[in-house]
Amino acid sequence: MWMKRAVRRAMPAPLYAAMRRLRHGGTDRRPAAGALTPGSGRSAAAAASSAGAFAAARADAEATEGMLSEFSMAVMDSLLALQDDLAIAGHVVEFGVFKGRSAMLLAHRARPSERLILVDIERYLDQKRLADVFPGFEFVQCASEAFARTFPDYRALAGNCRFLHVDSSHGFRTTLAELAMAEELLAERGILVLDDFTNLNYSQMIAATYKHLYSGKSGLAMFLVTEEKGYLCRAADFEFYARYVLAEMLGDMAARGLAGVCLARTDTDPEYRAIHLRPHLPGESGPHYGESIYGALYREP
């Protein structure tokens, strides 16, 4: 096992994903460009199995001190499970760990062949409990802004991370630095999650995020927002994840015990097409906000 892990760490994520696909019969398992959803690449049984695994992850996370809500657990787990079902490979990194509530959720989804790297300025993490789930996790004690210059294996991570969760200081400059780092670290079909993105107590995060996305040559795009977090991917992967959100996200949330949710989308300008996922408001029902007005915006990415 140790040798397998060493080989995996030295191998670029796209190459590892290709080898996994060959081992599973040689199919790419990605949808054709014109396919409606990535559901054609995973069976209903696989999706149901992934949802079933969520109960244990949620229980461990809820037993760990922290602020991650059940709603965000379900969203993050749905996306991690989608990556797993479609053999999307790469390492998992978190900036801002505290006691390890969200890290526990990530640990349940990280594969033995991947690295789970947790970064924080203080060592508050309950390491023993986390090690019971993912023994090989790595803790790095530094600020997120210092990670690129202080972590010895940073170059090996570049382009090889499938999931980045950022929950650090939420400062304007810090967020800009984290977004720049995400540009380097994200693998093909990787996901960047920004905690408290829509929390107006940290409105500087919104300013920093859109400054990065629209005032330079960013390769990232926002594909999903909730009342707690923002979810970004590489711009080239926007349609892949947007199709999933439009066609499968509500079903995956319901399978995780959150049925009273809907999607809201009121514009599909080429420069911004993100989708809002939220709980139903009192008296509200149905899968889409404003279906009679905006219905066409829910049909395609």
Residue, then its C-alpha position, 0 to 999 in steps of 0.5 A: m500500500w505504501m508503494k502504491r501511495a508513493v507512485r500515486r503521489a508522483m503521478p499527474a492526476p490526469l494520468y492516474a484517472a486514465m489508468r483508473r478508466l483502463r482498469h474499469g474497462g477502458t471507457d472514459r465515463r465522461p458524457a459527450a459534449g451534447a449529453l444532457t447530464p453527466g448522469s450517463g456516466r454513472s448508474a442510479a445504483a452508484a449515485a444511491s450508494s454514494a448517498g448512503a455513505f453520507a450518513a456515516a460522514r455526516a455523523d462523524a462531522e457532526a460529532t466534531e466541533g465546527m460551523l459546517s451546516e448539514f446543508s453544506m455537508a450535503v452539497m459538498d458530499s454530493l460533489l465529491a461523490l460525483q467526482d468519485d463515481l466518474a473517476i475524477a482523480g486528484h488530491v484534496v486540500e483544505f485551508g482553515v481547519f479548526k477542529g476538523r469538522s469539514a475535514m472529517l467530511l473530506a476524509h470520508r471521500a478522499r481515496p487512499s491513493e490521494r493526499l488529504i492536506l489540511v492547512d491552518i495557522e494553529r493546531y486545533l485539529d482533533q488528529k486522533r479522530l481524523a486519523d481513524v478515518f484517513p490515517g495518512f492525512e497531512f497537517v501543515q501549520c502555516a497561513s494559506e498565503a505562505f503555503a505555496r512557498t513553504f510546503p515542500d511538495y507544492r509543485a507536485l500538487a500543481g494541477n493535481c487537486r480535485f477539491l479545494h475547500v477554503d475557510s481561512s481568514h476571509g480577508f480581501r488580500t488573503t482571498l485574492a491569494e487563495l484564488a491565485m493559488a487555486e488557479e495553479l492547484l486545480a486539476e481538470r474538473g477540480i472544484l474550489v469551495l469558498d466558505d462564507f462567500t455569501n455571508l455579508n459579514y465577510s463581504q470583502m470575499i465577494a469583492a475579492t472573488y469578482k476582482h480576481l475573476y473579471s479583472g485579469k486572465s482567470g481560468l475559473a468560473m462560478f458554477l454554484v452558490t448557496e447561502e453559505k458557500g461559492y463553488l468554482c471550477r475551471a471555465a472549461d468545466f463549467e458546462f459539466y458541473a452546471r449540467y449536473v446541478l441542473a439535472e441531478m443536484l436536487g435528487d442528490m440532496a434529497a437522497r441525503g435528507l434535504a428534499g425541501v430545496c430548489l434552484a434559482r437562476t435568473d440570468t445566463d449571460p455568457e460572463y456569469r451563469a452560476i446557479h443558486l441552490r437554496p432551501h424552499l422559502p415558506g409556502e414555496s414548492g417545486p424545483h425552480y424559482g420563477e419557473s413561469i418567467y425563467g423556466a428556459l434558463y433551467r434547461e441548459p447550462 
